[in-house]
Amino acid sequence: MESKEIRRIGDLAKELDLTAKTVISILSEMKFKVSSPRDPLTPEMESAVREYLQKEKEEARRELERKKQIWGENKENSEQKVKSPQNSKSPAKPQERYKETIAKMTRRHEKPKKKFIEEPVKDIEYEPKKLELYNRSITVGDLAKMLGISPAEIIQKLFSMGMMVTINHTLDEETIDIIADEYGYNVEFSEGKGSVSVEHEVFEEERSPVVTVMGHVDHGKTTLLDFIRHTNVAKKEVGEITQHIGAYQVEYQGKRITFLDTPGHEAFTAMRARGAQVTDIIVLVVSAVEGVKEQTVEAINHAKSARVPIIVAINKIDLPNADPERVRRELTQYSLIPEEWGGDTLMVDISAKTGKNVDELLLGILLKAEEMKLKSTSLGPAKGVVIESRIDRGKGPLASVLIQRGTLKVRDNFVAGLTYGRVRAMFNDWGEKIEYAGPSTPVAIQGCEELPVSGDSFEVVPSDTDARRIAEERKKLKKEQIQRGEYTLILKTIQEKIKLGELKELTLIVKADCYGSVEAIQDSLSKMSVKDVKPNIIYSSVGAVTENDVELAHTAQGVIIAFNTPVEQKAKIKAKELGVTIKTTRLIYELIEDVEKMLKGLVEPVTKEVILGKAEVRRLFRIPKIGVVAGSYVIDGTIQKNARARVYRDGEKIFEGRFSSLKRFQDDVREVQSGFECGIKIEGFDKLKEGDIIECYNIEQVFEF
């Protein structure tokens, strides 16, 4: 390990209150060969930077004097302004001017940001349906139930987007938004009523960085953490592959670093995704022997989607066939450019087995954390995220939680996802009992009523009553959303049967609390009709819904209406097994509305052509291996990539097909609105001419009532 007396560029940047990039830029201008904040700082370098800043300071002072002359200021005015502290328009002090100039100089050395022209957004003529979720992560299966579609549809859509998922795969917030938008839903995340939030201004101090270790299986992630912690975690795992998210805290140079060790096996993709969402920095471990592998790319994608900076640890350099330079070349294909090649990604050659250069990696993590200026507060009730949960034989349900804000104490009441509890005991990463935990601290908590799900939010609430109420509200919200989705799915199934000519009436079984209610329901429903579809009550009776009712509904392919009457538990189980719908209601108008909706679902759709927009071809571009791309201007409506295309020339239709690509500048887009230019490629048609009109349309099935 290197001597602590060696000063580095990052140390000087911190001392001068500048970013490391600014100091590196100044040194590069002065012909010093530097590329990283970890590079050693020589006295000549330090002297050169301080002289440079002194010149900037003098220039700022001279500029101030010139402005005073231009403004016509004299000594009397200056004296008056010195004597009048209330005068808010007095010129700034020289040191304030100096700070201003330094800030400008810092911005000058930083990379310019791209300017985006804000485009007008066309008013949307429809109101999307609302999908309310209690948590910002959900499985494919649960999302399908809530949207009223089959899980296979979501899996197919994500597969077309390049994501390999299963029904139990956990989706992040961005993916949920994309899928829900496809089906006309607007997602709203509800943390539950009564949630505690710190509204008053609190003092925020520097906190420890949370670092996630990612990479391909057997590239040395857990071995690296073993060396850092001086333990052997992998030996405790089945097959020596980490199968849980572990959280560990270490101390280096007087500062703490929290590590998350995500599983390496491909079966645990969802857990790695959760790890990327709670971390500040990602250490990507890549074998110097094997190079970039499938899970390496997967980890890079998780990091980019979570917008988390990456530090690359090129491991196993002690092996004879190691080739770190090949790894660097391969990583450039994924926009990870090493600092020594002029990029901004720190890459360190290490050996997790011998510990070579591990101190360099830890130093790089601390420098990156300083640059990010991570802040939090230990004041107020704790908030965090569930990393994993499990049943312990001696302790019962245990939840591993990463505290992100506030302080968690023993005997605190909390809500975690759909469950709640009280902290009976807390354990650190060594299994030792602790009384409290602050920001960036991982702890195992004993006291959950049920097991929370990895990725659930964790929040301390004032009382046990509040905790129970919030958890029940979240459960109710999820149940209602799933029931709404299941109802939508039933209507879709009935519509499919109508298309096939299998059904022309809605079969109903009515159960009510008394015969008067049964007669009233029969009378109301007998008068209902939507076009040629009518309700058909095949059986009505008084009392609770039984297993026999469910079996009858299953045989008749009908729906059970339970008005102001209970459903037996065995009947609920039977209905779930057979896929029979039971609609329970206590209000007659709600019952009539539900039946009317079902009847509308039975009406055969009418096929209509809907014109979406038109574009005029202004210029043609012939691109090798692609064909003719039409530089076009949208003159009406919108052009949508997934819609159909029709080409007109001099008012006559000459071609009909589909769009193969739609671009705005260099970006692929889903649609382009009126008043904007775009590039259009039509599948199988290259005979476009300037002046042609491209019409965008869809064939839709609508229901006329």
C-alpha positions in Angstrom: 0.0 0.0 0.0 1.3 3.5 -0.9 2.4 6.0 1.6 -0.3 8.3 2.8 2.1 11.3 2.5 1.8 11.2 -1.4 -0.4 14.1 -2.5 -2.6 13.5 -5.5 -4.5 15.8 -7.9 -7.8 15.0 -6.2 -6.4 16.3 -2.9 -5.4 19.6 -4.5 -8.8 20.0 -6.1 -10.5 19.4 -2.8 -8.2 22.0 -1.1 -8.9 24.6 -3.7 -12.7 23.8 -3.8 -12.6 22.9 -7.5 -13.6 19.8 -9.4 -10.8 17.3 -10.2 -11.7 17.7 -13.9 -11.0 21.5 -13.7 -7.5 20.9 -12.1 -6.7 18.2 -14.7 -7.8 20.6 -17.5 -5.5 23.4 -16.2 -2.5 21.0 -15.9 -3.2 19.7 -19.4 -3.2 23.2 -20.8 0.2 23.7 -19.2 1.6 20.6 -20.9 1.6 18.3 -17.8 0.6 14.7 -18.7 -2.2 13.9 -16.3 -5.4 11.9 -16.8 -6.8 10.9 -13.4 -7.5 12.4 -9.9 -5.4 9.6 -8.6 -2.2 10.7 -10.4 0.6 11.9 -8.1 0.9 15.7 -7.6 4.4 17.1 -7.9 5.4 20.5 -6.4 5.9 21.8 -9.9 2.2 20.9 -10.7 0.9 22.5 -7.5 2.9 25.7 -8.1 1.7 25.9 -11.7 -2.0 25.6 -10.7 -1.7 28.1 -7.9 0.1 30.6 -10.3 -2.6 30.1 -12.9 -5.3 30.8 -10.3 -3.4 33.8 -9.0 -3.3 35.2 -12.6 -7.1 34.7 -12.9 -7.5 36.5 -9.6 -5.4 39.5 -10.7 -7.3 39.6 -14.0 -10.6 39.6 -12.1 -9.4 42.6 -10.0 -8.2 44.5 -13.1 -11.6 43.8 -14.7 -13.3 45.2 -11.6 -11.2 48.4 -11.8 -12.0 48.9 -15.5 -15.7 48.5 -14.8 -15.5 51.1 -12.0 -14.0 53.5 -14.5 -16.7 52.8 -17.1 -19.4 53.2 -14.4 -17.9 56.6 -13.4 -17.4 55.7 -9.8 -15.1 58.0 -7.7 -13.7 57.8 -4.2 -16.6 59.7 -2.7 -19.2 57.2 -4.1 -17.0 54.4 -2.9 -16.8 55.8 0.6 -20.5 56.4 0.7 -21.1 52.8 -0.3 -18.7 51.5 2.3 -20.5 53.6 5.0 -24.0 52.4 3.8 -24.2 48.6 4.4 -27.9 48.8 3.5 -27.0 49.6 -0.1 -27.7 46.3 -1.9 -26.3 47.5 -5.2 -22.7 48.0 -3.9 -20.0 46.3 -6.0 -19.0 42.8 -4.7 -15.9 42.4 -2.6 -12.7 41.4 -4.5 -12.8 37.9 -2.9 -16.4 37.5 -4.1 -15.4 38.6 -7.6 -12.6 36.1 -7.4 -14.9 33.3 -6.5 -17.2 34.3 -9.4 -14.3 34.3 -11.9 -13.2 30.9 -10.6 -16.7 29.5 -11.1 -16.7 30.8 -14.7 -13.3 29.4 -15.3 -14.5 26.0 -13.9 -17.4 26.0 -16.3 -15.1 26.9 -19.2 -13.0 23.8 -18.5 -15.9 21.5 -18.2 -17.4 19.8 -21.3 -20.3 21.8 -22.8 -23.7 20.4 -22.4 -25.9 19.7 -25.5 -28.7 22.1 -25.9 -32.0 20.6 -26.7 -34.7 22.6 -28.5 -38.0 22.1 -26.7 -40.6 20.9 -29.2 -44.3 21.8 -28.9 -46.4 19.0 -27.6 -49.7 18.4 -29.2 -52.7 18.3 -26.9 -53.8 14.7 -26.2 -57.5 14.2 -26.9 -58.1 11.3 -24.6 -57.6 10.8 -20.8 -55.4 7.8 -20.0 -56.5 5.3 -17.4 -54.8 5.5 -14.0 -52.6 2.7 -12.7 -51.9 3.3 -9.0 -49.0 1.4 -7.5 -47.7 1.4 -3.9 -44.1 0.6 -4.9 -41.7 1.5 -7.7 -40.9 -2.1 -8.6 -43.3 -5.0 -9.5 -43.1 -8.4 -11.1 -44.2 -9.1 -14.7 -47.0 -11.4 -13.3 -48.5 -8.7 -11.0 -48.3 -6.0 -13.7 -50.1 -8.3 -16.2 -52.9 -8.9 -13.6 -53.3 -5.1 -13.0 -53.4 -4.2 -16.7 -55.8 -7.1 -17.5 -53.5 -8.8 -20.0 -51.6 -12.0 -20.1 -48.0 -12.1 -18.8 -47.0 -13.5 -22.3 -47.9 -10.2 -23.9 -45.6 -8.3 -21.6 -42.8 -10.8 -22.0 -43.1 -10.6 -25.8 -43.0 -6.8 -25.7 -39.9 -6.7 -23.5 -38.3 -9.4 -25.6 -38.7 -7.1 -28.7 -37.0 -4.4 -26.6 -34.0 -6.7 -26.0 -35.0 -7.7 -22.4 -35.0 -11.4 -21.5 -37.5 -11.7 -18.7 -39.7 -14.3 -17.0 -43.1 -14.0 -15.2 -41.3 -13.5 -11.9 -38.9 -10.9 -13.2 -39.0 -7.6 -11.3 -39.5 -4.5 -13.5 -38.1 -1.1 -12.6 -40.0 2.2 -12.7 -39.0 3.2 -16.2 -40.0 -0.2 -17.7 -43.4 -0.1 -15.9 -44.1 3.3 -17.4 -43.3 2.1 -20.9 -45.4 -1.0 -20.7 -48.4 0.8 -19.0 -48.2 3.5 -21.6 -48.5 0.9 -24.4 -51.9 -0.1 -22.9 -53.2 3.4 -22.3 -52.4 3.7 -18.5 -50.9 6.6 -16.7 -48.8 5.2 -13.7 -49.0 6.9 -10.3 -46.9 5.7 -7.4 -48.6 6.0 -4.0 -46.5 5.6 -0.9 -49.6 5.2 1.2 -51.5 7.7 3.4 -49.9 8.7 6.7 -46.3 8.3 5.4 -43.8 10.3 7.4 -41.7 12.8 5.6 -39.2 15.4 7.0 -40.8 18.7 5.8 -38.7 21.1 7.9 -35.2 22.1 6.8 -32.5 19.8 8.2 -28.7 19.9 8.3 -27.3 17.5 5.7 -23.8 16.1 6.2 -21.5 14.0 4.0 -22.5 10.3 3.9 -20.7 7.1 2.9 -21.0 6.0 -0.7 -23.0 2.9 -1.5 -21.1 0.7 -4.0 -22.6 -2.2 -5.9 -20.2 -4.9 -7.2 -21.4 -6.3 -10.5 -20.1 -8.5 -13.3 -20.1 -12.0 -14.9 -20.2 -15.2 -12.8 -16.8 -16.3 -11.5 -15.1 -13.1 -12.5 -14.2 -12.5 -8.8 -16.8 -10.2 -7.3 -17.2 -11.9 -4.0 -13.5 -12.7 -3.8 -12.8 -9.0 -4.1 -15.1 -8.3 -1.2 -13.6 -11.2 0.7 -10.2 -9.6 0.5 -11.6 -6.2 1.5 -13.5 -7.6 4.5 -10.9 -10.3 5.3 -13.7 -12.9 5.3 -14.8 -15.7 3.1 -18.4 -15.2 2.1 -18.5 -17.5 -0.9 -17.6 -20.6 1.1 -20.9 -20.2 2.9 -22.9 -20.2 -0.4 -24.2 -23.2 -2.3 -21.7 -24.0 -5.1 -19.6 -21.0 -3.9 -21.8 -18.7 -6.0 -23.5 -15.8 -4.1 -27.3 -16.3 -4.2 -28.4 -13.4 -2.0 -27.7 -9.7 -2.0 -25.2 -9.2 0.8 -24.4 -5.8 2.2 -21.1 -5.0 3.9 -19.5 -1.9 5.3 -15.7 -1.4 5.4 -13.4 1.4 6.5 -10.5 2.8 4.4 -8.4 5.8 5.2 -10.8 6.8 8.0 -13.8 6.8 5.7 -16.6 4.1 5.3 -17.7 2.5 2.1 -20.9 0.4 1.9 -20.7 -2.5 -0.6 -23.6 -4.5 -2.1 -22.6 -7.9 -3.5 -25.1 -8.8 -6.1 -25.4 -12.5 -7.3 -23.3 -13.6 -10.2 -25.5 -16.4 -11.6 -27.7 -15.5 -14.6 -30.8 -16.7 -12.7 -30.7 -13.7 -10.4 -31.0 -10.9 -13.0 -33.9 -9.2 -11.2 -31.8 -9.0 -7.9 -29.0 -7.3 -9.8 -31.4 -4.8 -11.2 -32.6 -3.9 -7.7 -29.0 -3.5 -6.6 -28.3 -0.9 -9.4 -31.3 1.2 -8.2 -30.1 1.8 -4.7 -26.4 2.4 -5.3 -24.2 5.5 -5.9 -21.3 3.9 -7.7 -21.0 0.6 -9.5 -17.7 -1.4 -9.5 -17.8 -3.6 -12.6 -15.5 -6.6 -12.2 -14.2 -8.0 -15.5 -11.8 -10.9 -15.8 -8.5 -10.0 -17.5 -8.6 -13.6 -18.9 -12.1 -14.0 -20.2 -13.0 -10.4 -21.0 -16.4 -9.0 -21.5 -19.2 -11.6 -21.2 -23.0 -11.6 -21.3 -23.6 -10.6 -17.7 -20.9 -7.9 -18.0 -23.0 -6.3 -20.7 -26.1 -6.8 -18.7 -24.5 -5.1 -15.7 -23.5 -2.1 -17.9 -27.1 -1.8 -19.1 -28.4 -1.8 -15.5 -25.9 0.8 -14.5 -26.8 3.1 -17.5 -30.5 2.7 -16.9 -30.0 3.7 -13.2 -27.7 6.6 -14.3 -25.0 5.4 -11.9 -21.2 6.0 -12.6 -19.1 2.9 -13.3 -15.6 2.1 -12.0 -14.0 -0.9 -13.7 -11.9 -3.4 -11.8 -10.0 -5.6 -14.3 -9.4 -8.7 -12.1 -7.1 -11.8 -12.3 -4.1 -9.9 -13.6 -1.8 -12.3 -11.7 -2.7 -15.1 -14.1 -0.2 -15.7 -17.0 -2.7 -15.4 -19.8 -4.2 -12.1 -18.5 -4.7 -9.3 -21.0 -6.1 -6.1 -19.4 -5.6 -4.0 -22.6 -7.9 -6.4 -24.5 -10.6 -5.8 -21.8 -10.2 -2.0 -22.2 -10.6 -2.3 -26.0 -13.8 -4.4 -25.5 -15.3 -2.0 -23.0 -14.9 0.9 -25.4 -17.7 -0.7 -27.5 -20.1 0.0 -24.6 -19.0 3.7 -24.2 -16.7 3.0 -21.3 -13.5 4.9 -22.2 -10.5 4.6 -19.8 -9.2 7.9 -18.2 -5.7 7.2 -19.6 -7.2 7.1 -23.1 -8.9 10.5 -22.6 -12.2 9.1 -21.3 -13.9 9.5 -17.9 -14.1 5.9 -16.7 -11.6 4.9 -14.0 -10.2 1.4 -14.7 -7.9 -0.3 -12.2 -5.9 -3.6 -12.8 -6.3 -5.7 -9.7 -5.9 -9.2 -8.3 -8.6 -9.9 -5.8 -6.7 -13.1 -4.8 -3.4 -11.4 -3.9 -4.8 -7.9 -3.2 -2.7 -6.2 -5.7 -3.9 -2.6 -6.5 -7.0 -3.1 -4.3 -6.0 0.0 -2.4 -5.9 2.0 -5.7 -9.5 0.8 -6.3 -10.7 1.9 -2.9 -9.0 5.3 -3.3 -10.7 5.7 -6.6 -14.1 5.0 -5.0 -13.5 7.7 -2.3 -12.4 10.2 -4.9 -15.4 9.6 -7.0 -17.7 9.9 -3.9 -16.0 13.2 -3.1 -16.6 14.5 -6.6 -20.3 13.4 -6.3 -20.8 15.3 -3.0 -23.1 12.7 -1.5 -25.3 14.2 1.3 -27.9 12.9 3.7 -29.1 13.5 7.3 -29.1 11.3 10.4 -31.9 13.5 11.8 -35.6 12.4 11.7 -37.3 9.0 11.2 -35.4 6.5 9.0 -36.1 5.8 5.3 -34.5 3.1 3.2 -34.9 0.2 0.9 -35.2 -3.6 1.4 -32.2 -5.4 0.0 -33.4 -8.9 0.7 -35.6 -10.9 3.2 -35.5 -14.4 4.5 -36.8 -16.7 7.3 -34.3 -17.5 10.0 -35.0 -20.6 12.1 -34.2 -18.9 15.3 -35.2 -15.3 14.6 -38.2 -15.6 12.3 -38.6 -13.1 9.4 -35.5 -11.1 8.8 -35.2 -8.1 6.3 -31.9 -6.7 5.2 -32.4 -3.0 4.8 -30.1 -0.2 3.6 -30.8 3.0 5.5 -30.8 6.0 3.2 -32.0 8.8 5.4 -32.5 9.4 9.1 -31.7 7.1 12.0 -33.3 3.7 12.7 -33.5 2.6 16.3 -34.6 -0.5 18.2 -38.4 -0.4 19.0 -39.2 1.8 16.0 -42.4 1.0 14.1 -42.1 0.7 10.4 -43.8 -0.1 7.1 -42.0 -2.1 4.4 -43.9 -2.6 1.2 -47.1 -4.5 2.0 -46.0 -5.5 5.5 -45.3 -3.7 8.8 -43.6 -4.4 12.1 -41.6 -3.2 15.0 -37.8 -3.4 15.3 -37.2 -6.0 18.0 -33.5 -6.3 17.2 -31.0 -5.1 14.6 -27.8 -6.8 13.4 -24.9 -5.4 11.4 -23.1 -7.2 8.6 -21.0 -9.1 11.2 -24.1 -10.4 12.9 -23.5 -8.2 16.0 -26.5 -6.6 17.8 -26.7 -2.8 17.4 -29.0 -0.2 18.8 -29.2 2.3 15.9 -28.2 2.8 12.3 -27.7 5.9 10.2 -27.5 6.7 6.4 -25.7 4.3 4.1 -25.7 1.6 6.8 -26.9 -1.9 6.0 -28.8 -3.8 8.8 -30.7 -7.0 9.3 -34.0 -6.2 11.1 -36.0 -8.7 13.2 -39.7 -7.9 13.8 -41.5 -8.0 10.4 -45.1 -9.4 10.5 -44.5 -10.9 7.0 -41.5 -11.0 4.6 -41.2 -7.8 2.5 -40.0 -8.0 -1.1 -36.6 -7.0 -2.3 -36.8 -3.4 -3.6 -39.7 -2.4 -1.2 -39.5 1.0 0.4 -38.8 1.0 4.1 -40.1 3.8 6.3 -40.4 4.5 10.1 -43.9 5.7 11.2 -45.0 7.1 14.6 -47.1 4.2 15.9 -48.0 0.6 15.5 -51.6 1.7 14.5 -50.2 3.9 11.6 -47.9 1.1 10.4 -50.8 -1.4 10.3 -53.2 1.1 8.6 -50.7 2.0 5.8 -49.8 -1.7 5.1 -53.6 -2.5 4.9 -54.2 0.4 2.6 -51.4 -0.8 0.3 -52.7 -4.3 0.3 -56.2 -3.0 -0.5 -54.9 -0.8 -3.3 -53.0 -3.8 -4.9 -56.0 -6.1 -4.5 -58.4 -3.5 -6.2 -55.9 -2.9 -9.0 -55.6 -6.6 -9.7 -59.4 -7.1 -9.5 -59.9 -4.3 -12.0 -57.3 -5.9 -14.3 -58.9 -9.3 -14.0 -62.3 -7.8 -14.9 -60.8 -6.3 -18.0 -59.3 -9.6 -19.0 -62.7 -11.3 -18.6 -64.3 -8.8 -21.0 -61.4 -9.4 -23.5 -62.0 -13.2 -23.3 -65.8 -12.7 -23.8 -65.0 -10.5 -26.9 -62.8 -13.2 -28.3 -65.7 -15.7 -28.0 -68.0 -13.3 -29.8 -65.5 -13.0 -32.7 -65.5 -16.7 -33.0 -69.3 -16.8 -32.9 -69.4 -18.8 -29.7 -71.5 -16.4 -27.7 -74.3 -13.9 -28.2 -75.7 -13.5 -24.7 -74.4 -12.9 -21.3 -75.2 -15.8 -18.9 -75.8 -14.7 -15.4 -76.4 -16.4 -12.0 -77.9 -14.1 -9.4 -77.6 -14.6 -5.7 -79.1 -12.0 -3.3 -79.9 -11.4 0.4 -83.7 -11.7 -0.1 -86.4 -12.6 -2.7 -87.4 -8.9 -3.0 -83.9 -8.1 -4.2 -83.8 -11.1 -6.6 -87.1 -9.9 -8.2 -85.9 -6.3 -8.5 -82.6 -7.4 -10.2 -84.5 -9.7 -12.6 -86.9 -6.9 -13.5 -84.0 -4.4 -14.1 -81.9 -6.8 -16.2 -84.7 -8.0 -18.3 -85.1 -4.5 -19.7 -81.4 -4.2 -20.6 -80.1 -4.7 -24.2 -77.1 -3.5 -26.2 -77.9 -4.1 -29.9 -78.4 -7.8 -30.3 -76.9 -8.9 -27.0 -79.0 -9.5 -23.9 -78.4 -10.8 -20.3 -79.8 -14.3 -19.7 -80.4 -15.2 -16.0 -80.2 -19.0 -15.9 -80.5 -19.3 -12.1 -81.4 -17.0 -9.2 -81.6 -17.7 -5.5 -81.3 -16.3 -2.0 -78.2 -16.9 0.2 -74.5 -17.1 0.0 -72.6 -18.1 -3.1 -71.7 -21.8 -2.9 -69.4 -24.2 -4.7 -72.4 -25.5 -6.7 -73.1 -22.0 -8.0 -69.5 -21.7 -9.1 -69.6 -25.1 -10.9 -72.9 -24.1 -12.7 -71.3 -20.8 -13.8 -68.3 -22.7 -15.1 -70.5 -25.1 -17.1 -72.7 -22.4 -18.5 -69.7 -20.0 -19.1 -71.4 -17.4 -17.1 -70.8 -14.7 -14.4 -72.1 -14.8 -10.8 -73.7 -11.6 -9.4 -73.7 -11.6 -5.6 -75.9 -8.8 -4.3 -75.6 -7.9 -0.7 -74.7 -11.5 0.1 -71.4 -13.2 1.2 -69.3 -15.7 -0.8 -68.3 -18.9 1.0 -64.5 -19.5 1.3 -64.7 -22.8 -0.6 -66.6 -21.1 -3.4 -63.8 -18.4 -3.6 -61.2 -21.1 -3.9 -63.2 -23.0 -6.5 -63.8 -19.9 -8.6 -60.1 -19.2 -8.7 -59.4 -22.7 -9.8 -62.0 -22.7 -12.6 -61.6 -19.0 -13.6 -65.2 -18.1 -12.8 -66.0 -14.4 -12.1 -67.9 -13.4 -9.0 -69.1 -9.8 -8.9 -70.0 -8.7 -5.4 -72.0 -5.4 -4.9 -74.2 -3.8 -2.3 -75.8 -1.1 -4.6 -78.3 -1.8 -7.3 -77.0 0.9 -9.6 -73.5 -0.5 -9.4 -74.8 -3.9 -10.4 -76.6 -2.5 -13.4 -73.5 -0.5 -14.5 -71.4 -3.7 -14.2 -73.8 -5.8 -16.3 -74.0 -3.0 -18.9 -70.2 -2.9 -19.2 -70.2 -6.7 -19.7 -72.9 -6.4 -22.4 -70.9 -3.7 -24.2 -68.0 -6.1 -24.1 -70.1 -8.6 -26.0 -70.9 -6.3 -28.9 -69.0 -7.2 -32.1 -66.5 -4.5 -33.1 -66.8 -2.5 -36.3 -63.7 -2.2 -38.4 -62.8 1.5 -39.2 -59.9 3.2 -41.0 -58.5 6.0 -38.9 -56.2 8.6 -40.7 -53.5 9.7 -38.3 -51.5 12.1 -40.4 -49.8 13.1 -43.6 -46.2 14.0 -44.6 -44.8 15.6 -47.7 -41.5 14.2 -49.2 -39.1 17.1 -49.5 -35.8 15.3 -50.3 -34.5 11.8 -51.0 -31.4 10.2 -49.5 -30.0 7.0 -50.9 -28.1 5.1 -48.1 -26.1 2.0 -49.0 -27.5 -1.3 -47.6 -30.6 0.6 -46.4 -32.2 2.1 -49.5 -34.2 5.3 -50.0 -35.0 7.4 -47.0 -37.4 10.2 -47.5 -36.6 13.5 -45.8 -40.2 14.6 -45.1 -42.2 17.3 -43.4 -45.3 16.4 -41.4 -48.1 18.6 -42.7 -51.1 17.2 -40.7 -51.6 15.1 -37.6 -48.9 12.7 -36.6 -46.8 10.0 -38.3 -46.5 6.9 -36.2 -43.9 4.2 -36.8 -46.2 1.2 -35.9 -49.0 2.4 -38.2 -49.6 1.7 -41.9 -48.4 3.8 -44.8 -50.0 4.8 -48.1 -48.2 6.8 -50.8 -50.0 9.2 -53.1 -48.5 10.8 -56.2 -50.5 13.5 -58.0 -53.6 12.5 -56.0 -53.4 8.8 -57.0 -52.5 5.9 -54.6 -49.3 4.2 -55.8 -48.3 2.0 -52.9 -49.6 0.7 -49.6 -47.5 -0.9 -46.9 -45.8 -0.2 -43.5 -43.1 2.0 -42.1 -39.8 0.2 -41.6 -38.1 3.2 -39.8 -38.9 6.7 -38.5 -36.2 9.1 -37.4 -35.8 12.6 -36.0 -32.3 13.6 -36.8 -30.2 10.5 -35.7 -32.8 9.1 -33.2 -35.4 6.4 -33.8 -38.8 7.7 -32.6 -42.3 6.3 -32.2 -44.1 9.3 -33.8 -43.5 12.8 -35.2 -46.1 15.5 -34.9 -47.3 18.1 -37.3 -44.8 20.9 -38.1 -41.7 18.9 -37.7 -39.3 17.2 -40.1 -38.4 13.5 -40.1 -36.8 10.7 -42.0 -39.1 8.0 -43.4 -38.3 4.5 -44.8 -41.1 2.5 -46.2 -40.8 -1.2 -46.2 -40.3 -2.7 -49.6 -40.7 0.6 -51.6 -37.8 2.7 -52.9 -39.5 4.5 -55.8 -40.5 7.6 -53.9 -40.2 11.1 -55.5 -40.1 14.6 -54.1 -43.6 15.9 -53.7 -45.1 12.5 -52.8 -47.6 12.5 -50.0 -47.2 9.8 -47.3 -50.4 9.1 -45.5 -50.3 7.4 -42.1 -53.3 5.4 -40.9 -54.5 2.6 -38.7 -57.2 -0.1 -39.0 -59.1 0.0 -35.7 -61.9 -2.0 -34.2 -64.4 0.3 -32.5 -67.6 -0.5 -30.6 -70.8 1.3 -31.6 -73.4 1.5 -28.9 
